[in-house]
Amino acid sequence: MSSFVITKRFNDEYKFEFTSRKGKTIFTSNSFELKFECEQAIDFLKLNIEHALFLKSKSSKGKYFFRLLIEDKQLAISRKYATQLMLEKGIIEISKYVTKSEILDFSNNDFIFD
């Protein structure tokens, strides 16, 4: 099952990644100062995915990626894909599974093992 993974950046801001059923990152969100803002962005995305715009681009190195926009606001940017077909598969995965995805919070950096 796909999931949203909340983590902290090195500057102590929060972000979330949407990962595929196979565990690969599909996109990474913008930074958030507070964790509840990050959680609100996930909820907003889940509720409004049908209004999402995937702005597709190609990097200078020939890799494909997209920016995820809702209401003219960029929420996330995808990982780089080698082909347009792989990019389209990533977008399809988002459309199919984003509303059913669970949220995993790894922002506390609590390690199980010493």
N, C-alpha and C positions, 0 to 999 in steps of 0.2 A: 504494500500500500504506500502511496505517496505521502509525504509529510512535510510540515513546516518545521524547521529547526532553528530555534532562537539561540544565538550566541553573542558574545561580546567581542568587539574589535579591540585592537591594542590600545586605542585611545579611550577605552571604557564606554564607548557608545554601543548601543544594541543594533543588531541586524537579524534578519531571518533569511534562510535559504529554503527554496522549495526543491525537494529532492524527489527523484523518480522512484518507482517501485523497486528499481535495482540499486538505489542508493546514490545515483549520480546527481549532482547539483544541476538544476535546470536554470534557475535564476537566483540572484541575490538582491535583496532589498537595499534601499537607501539606509543611511544611518539614523538612529533615533537616540535622543538623549536619555529618555526614560523607557523602562521595559514596558509599561502599560501602553505607551504610544506604539510600540512595536506590535503588541497584541491587538490593539485597535486596528492597525493597518492590515493585519491578517484577516480579522473579522470583516473589514470593509472590502477587502479583495474577494473573500468568499461570497459575500452578498452581492457584489457587483461585477462578477467575472463575465457575465453576458454583455456588459458594456465595455469590456476591455478592448483596447486597441494595441495590436502588436506591430510596432514600427520596426520593420526589418531593415538591416543595414549590412554592409560588408566592410570589414576592416582593411587597413592598408596592406595587411599580410594575406588577404584573400579569404579570411575566415568570416563566417556568417554569424550574426547575433541579432537580438531584438531588444527593444525597450518596451516595457509594459506600462501603458498609460491608461488611466481611468479619469474621466472628467478633465482632460488636458493636464493631468498631473502625473509625472513619472514616478512610479512606485518601485520599479526594479529594472535590472539589466540582466540579460541572459549570459550564460557561459558562451564561449566561442565554439562554433560547430564547423566541421570540415566541409559539409555539403548542405545545400538547400533542403534536401530531403530530410536530413537529420534535424535541421532547424524546424521544419514542419512537424516532424514527429514530436519534438519537444512541446510545441504549441498545442498539438492534439492532446498530449498527456495532461497539460494544464487544464484545458477545457473539460476533459473527462473527469479528472480526479480532484481538482482543487476544492470543491465543496465538501468532499468526503474525507479530506486529509486530516490527520491528527496533528497536534502541535506538540513538539518535543522541546523542552526548555533545558538547554545546557549552558545557560548564562552564568550560573553560580560557580562554575569551575570546581565543583566538589568531586574529588577523585575517590573512587571506591578503594583503589589499592594504593598503598604508600610507596 
